[in-house]
Amino acid sequence: MNERTLDLLAPGESAHVVGLDPAHPLRRRLLELGFVRGAPVMVVRRAPLGNPLEVRVNGTNLALRAADLHGIRVRQ
């Protein structure tokens, strides 16, 4: 299994959340949005200039900056 950060997934790729960076400034909010250990995530698409990314977590689509997704570790 390959572990990396969520911002590195290509559109159409899916994975499961392994954990969040403890020092991430939006850690609490990301947990509230559903980025908890074991949650299924998928990158739906990227904006033309790379930011933001549309991500599906637990069936909900969210648009987040790549910098915010960099602190989320996932495993395929």
C-alpha positions as CSV (number, residue, x, y, z in Angstrom):
1,M,0.0,0.0,0.0
2,N,1.2,3.4,-1.0
3,E,1.0,6.3,1.6
4,R,1.2,9.9,0.5
5,T,-0.6,13.2,1.0
6,L,-4.1,13.9,-0.5
7,D,-2.9,16.8,-2.7
8,L,-0.7,14.3,-4.7
9,L,-3.6,12.2,-5.9
10,A,-4.7,12.6,-9.5
11,P,-8.3,13.2,-10.5
12,G,-10.2,9.9,-10.4
13,E,-7.9,8.3,-7.8
14,S,-9.4,7.2,-4.5
15,A,-7.8,6.3,-1.1
16,H,-8.5,6.1,2.6
17,V,-7.5,8.7,5.2
18,V,-4.6,7.5,7.4
19,G,-4.3,10.7,9.5
20,L,-3.9,14.4,9.7
21,D,-0.8,16.4,10.5
22,P,-1.1,17.4,14.2
23,A,0.2,20.9,13.4
24,H,-2.1,21.6,10.5
25,P,-3.9,24.9,11.1
26,L,-7.2,23.6,9.9
27,R,-7.0,20.2,11.6
28,R,-10.1,20.5,13.7
29,R,-12.2,21.8,10.8
30,L,-11.0,19.1,8.5
31,L,-11.9,16.5,11.1
32,E,-15.4,18.1,11.3
33,L,-15.7,17.8,7.5
34,G,-15.1,14.1,7.7
35,F,-11.4,13.6,7.1
36,V,-11.1,11.0,9.9
37,R,-9.0,7.9,9.9
38,G,-10.4,5.3,7.5
39,A,-12.7,7.7,5.6
40,P,-12.9,7.1,1.8
41,V,-11.7,10.0,-0.2
42,M,-11.5,10.7,-4.0
43,V,-10.1,13.6,-6.0
44,V,-12.9,14.4,-8.4
45,R,-11.1,17.1,-10.4
46,R,-8.6,20.0,-10.3
47,A,-9.2,23.6,-11.3
48,P,-7.3,24.6,-14.5
49,L,-4.5,26.3,-12.6
50,G,-4.3,23.5,-10.0
51,N,-6.2,25.1,-7.2
52,P,-8.7,24.4,-5.7
53,L,-9.3,20.6,-5.9
54,E,-12.7,19.0,-5.7
55,V,-12.6,16.2,-3.2
56,R,-15.3,13.7,-2.3
57,V,-15.2,12.5,1.3
58,N,-17.9,10.2,2.7
59,G,-20.1,11.1,-0.2
60,T,-19.8,14.9,0.2
61,N,-18.0,17.0,-2.4
62,L,-15.7,19.8,-1.1
63,A,-13.5,22.3,-2.9
64,L,-10.2,22.8,-1.0
65,R,-6.8,24.3,-1.7
66,A,-3.9,22.0,-2.3
67,A,-2.1,23.5,0.7
68,D,-4.9,22.5,3.0
69,L,-4.9,18.9,1.5
70,H,-1.1,18.6,2.0
71,G,-1.6,17.8,5.7
72,I,-3.9,14.8,5.0
73,R,-2.1,11.5,4.7
74,V,-3.9,8.8,2.6
75,R,-3.3,5.2,1.6
76,Q,-4.7,3.5,-1.5
